[in-house]
Amino acid sequence: MNKTRLEAFSDGVIAIIITIMVLEMRAPEGTSWVEVKPLVPKFICYGLSFLFVAIYWGNHHHLVHTVKRVTPGIMWANMNLLFWLSLIPFATAWMGENHFERITVAAYAVLALFCGASYTILEKQIIKHYDESPEFKSTLGRRKFKAFASIILYSLAIPVALFVNPVISGCLFLAVSIMWLIPESSIAKVIEKK
């Protein structure tokens, strides 16, 4: 399979995910603050999820840019990631509709955990094909800390949402987002050298 097809399909799925999220937002019937106030949790959920999906898109773009040849392992690892990302609109709507109830935030954390794990699987599939390039492997290897920290924080967000405070879980989501906000530029530098 051509790398361009993989990128185009992934970009299309991610664009649809964002479109579905925004279509879930309903305008209030009136213009008073009383009618707008119940929508605030929905806007917060949308903003958090938009950021979440946008960060995945940016990092995915940089990661897939490194692919020389799409293997079945890369293709299915990518489909696995897209599957979990496609559930974000559901989790976003459920959490927003229920004003950050504990179970909805915990479910969102579980989904975030699966997204993070599936991204790591995709990354490992791509790294497998760079045995001959220790420089490239070490560049992607530096991302292991961020991947490990993300899995830990998302795992921690589940019991925190259920037994402590959903707002703290939301802070853990934001902490992971901040870690991944800027895609790894060193990947592109290594590719340009080759």
QUIKATA-V425513 format. One record per residue. N is the residue number from 1. RES is the residue in one letter. SS is DSSP state (alpha for helix, beta for strand, coil for the rest). PHI is phi in whole degrees, 0 to 359 (none if undefined). D_LAST is the distance of its C-alpha to the last C-alpha in whole Angstrom. Layout:
((N | RES | SS | PHI | D_LAST) (N | RES | SS | PHI | D_LAST))
This chain:
((1 | M | coil | none | 22) (2 | N | coil | 283 | 20) (3 | K | alpha | 300 | 18) (4 | T | alpha | 298 | 20) (5 | R | alpha | 295 | 23) (6 | L | alpha | 298 | 22) (7 | E | alpha | 296 | 21) (8 | A | alpha | 296 | 24) (9 | F | alpha | 297 | 27) (10 | S | alpha | 298 | 25) (11 | D | alpha | 300 | 26) (12 | G | alpha | 296 | 29) (13 | V | alpha | 296 | 31) (14 | I | alpha | 294 | 30) (15 | A | alpha | 297 | 31) (16 | I | alpha | 293 | 34) (17 | I | alpha | 302 | 35) (18 | I | alpha | 294 | 35) (19 | T | alpha | 298 | 37) (20 | I | alpha | 298 | 39) (21 | M | alpha | 299 | 40) (22 | V | alpha | 288 | 41) (23 | L | alpha | 291 | 43) (24 | E | coil | 289 | 45) (25 | M | coil | 279 | 46) (26 | R | coil | 254 | 49) (27 | A | coil | 289 | 51) (28 | P | coil | 291 | 54) (29 | E | coil | 293 | 58) (30 | G | coil | 239 | 59) (31 | T | coil | 242 | 58) (32 | S | coil | 279 | 59) (33 | W | alpha | 300 | 57) (34 | V | alpha | 299 | 59) (35 | E | alpha | 277 | 58) (36 | V | alpha | 275 | 54) (37 | K | alpha | 308 | 54) (38 | P | coil | 296 | 54) (39 | L | coil | 274 | 50) (40 | V | alpha | 304 | 49) (41 | P | alpha | 301 | 47) (42 | K | alpha | 294 | 46) (43 | F | alpha | 295 | 44) (44 | I | alpha | 298 | 43) (45 | C | alpha | 299 | 42) (46 | Y | alpha | 298 | 40) (47 | G | alpha | 299 | 38) (48 | L | alpha | 298 | 37) (49 | S | alpha | 289 | 36) (50 | F | alpha | 299 | 34) (51 | L | alpha | 300 | 32) (52 | F | alpha | 303 | 31) (53 | V | alpha | 292 | 30) (54 | A | alpha | 297 | 28) (55 | I | alpha | 294 | 26) (56 | Y | alpha | 298 | 26) (57 | W | alpha | 299 | 24) (58 | G | alpha | 298 | 22) (59 | N | alpha | 291 | 21) (60 | H | alpha | 298 | 20) (61 | H | alpha | 302 | 19) (62 | H | alpha | 294 | 16) (63 | L | alpha | 292 | 16) (64 | V | alpha | 291 | 16) (65 | H | alpha | 301 | 13) (66 | T | coil | 280 | 11) (67 | V | coil | 290 | 13) (68 | K | coil | 271 | 12) (69 | R | coil | 218 | 15) (70 | V | coil | 278 | 19) (71 | T | coil | 262 | 21) (72 | P | alpha | 302 | 24) (73 | G | alpha | 297 | 24) (74 | I | alpha | 294 | 21) (75 | M | alpha | 300 | 24) (76 | W | alpha | 285 | 27) (77 | A | alpha | 294 | 25) (78 | N | alpha | 294 | 25) (79 | M | alpha | 296 | 28) (80 | N | alpha | 300 | 29) (81 | L | alpha | 299 | 28) (82 | L | alpha | 296 | 29) (83 | F | alpha | 300 | 33) (84 | W | alpha | 293 | 33) (85 | L | alpha | 296 | 32) (86 | S | alpha | 293 | 35) (87 | L | coil | 274 | 37) (88 | I | alpha | 301 | 37) (89 | P | alpha | 302 | 39) (90 | F | alpha | 297 | 42) (91 | A | alpha | 297 | 41) (92 | T | alpha | 296 | 41) (93 | A | alpha | 296 | 44) (94 | W | alpha | 296 | 46) (95 | M | alpha | 292 | 46) (96 | G | alpha | 292 | 46) (97 | E | alpha | 297 | 50) (98 | N | coil | 257 | 51) (99 | H | coil | 51 | 50) (100 | F | coil | 61 | 48) (101 | E | coil | 301 | 50) (102 | R | alpha | 309 | 49) (103 | I | alpha | 294 | 48) (104 | T | alpha | 289 | 46) (105 | V | alpha | 291 | 44) (106 | A | alpha | 297 | 44) (107 | A | alpha | 296 | 43) (108 | Y | alpha | 298 | 40) (109 | A | alpha | 295 | 39) (110 | V | alpha | 299 | 39) (111 | L | alpha | 297 | 37) (112 | A | alpha | 299 | 34) (113 | L | alpha | 299 | 34) (114 | F | alpha | 295 | 33) (115 | C | alpha | 297 | 31) (116 | G | alpha | 298 | 29) (117 | A | alpha | 295 | 29) (118 | S | alpha | 290 | 28) (119 | Y | alpha | 294 | 25) (120 | T | alpha | 296 | 24) (121 | I | alpha | 297 | 25) (122 | L | alpha | 299 | 22) (123 | E | alpha | 300 | 19) (124 | K | alpha | 295 | 20) (125 | Q | alpha | 297 | 20) (126 | I | alpha | 287 | 17) (127 | I | alpha | 298 | 16) (128 | K | alpha | 307 | 18) (129 | H | alpha | 268 | 15) (130 | Y | alpha | 239 | 12) (131 | D | coil | 300 | 14) (132 | E | coil | 279 | 12) (133 | S | coil | 237 | 10) (134 | P | alpha | 296 | 12) (135 | E | alpha | 296 | 10) (136 | F | alpha | 293 | 10) (137 | K | alpha | 299 | 13) (138 | S | alpha | 289 | 15) (139 | T | alpha | 297 | 14) (140 | L | alpha | 289 | 15) (141 | G | alpha | 297 | 18) (142 | R | coil | 296 | 19) (143 | R | coil | 284 | 20) (144 | K | alpha | 301 | 23) (145 | F | alpha | 299 | 25) (146 | K | alpha | 297 | 25) (147 | A | alpha | 296 | 26) (148 | F | alpha | 296 | 28) (149 | A | alpha | 297 | 30) (150 | S | alpha | 297 | 30) (151 | I | alpha | 298 | 32) (152 | I | alpha | 296 | 34) (153 | L | alpha | 295 | 35) (154 | Y | alpha | 295 | 36) (155 | S | alpha | 296 | 38) (156 | L | alpha | 293 | 40) (157 | A | alpha | 296 | 40) (158 | I | alpha | 293 | 42) (159 | P | alpha | 293 | 45) (160 | V | alpha | 297 | 45) (161 | A | alpha | 296 | 46) (162 | L | alpha | 284 | 49) (163 | F | alpha | 243 | 50) (164 | V | alpha | 244 | 50) (165 | N | coil | 200 | 49) (166 | P | alpha | 299 | 46) (167 | V | alpha | 295 | 45) (168 | I | alpha | 295 | 44) (169 | S | alpha | 300 | 42) (170 | G | alpha | 301 | 41) (171 | C | alpha | 294 | 40) (172 | L | alpha | 294 | 38) (173 | F | alpha | 301 | 36) (174 | L | alpha | 295 | 35) (175 | A | alpha | 300 | 34) (176 | V | alpha | 295 | 31) (177 | S | alpha | 300 | 30) (178 | I | alpha | 296 | 30) (179 | M | alpha | 300 | 28) (180 | W | alpha | 259 | 25) (181 | L | coil | 304 | 26) (182 | I | coil | 260 | 23) (183 | P | coil | 299 | 20) (184 | E | coil | 293 | 17) (185 | S | alpha | 286 | 15) (186 | S | alpha | 294 | 13) (187 | I | alpha | 299 | 11) (188 | A | alpha | 297 | 10) (189 | K | alpha | 296 | 9) (190 | V | alpha | 295 | 7) (191 | I | alpha | 295 | 5) (192 | E | alpha | 297 | 5) (193 | K | alpha | 295 | 4) (194 | K | coil | 280 | 0))
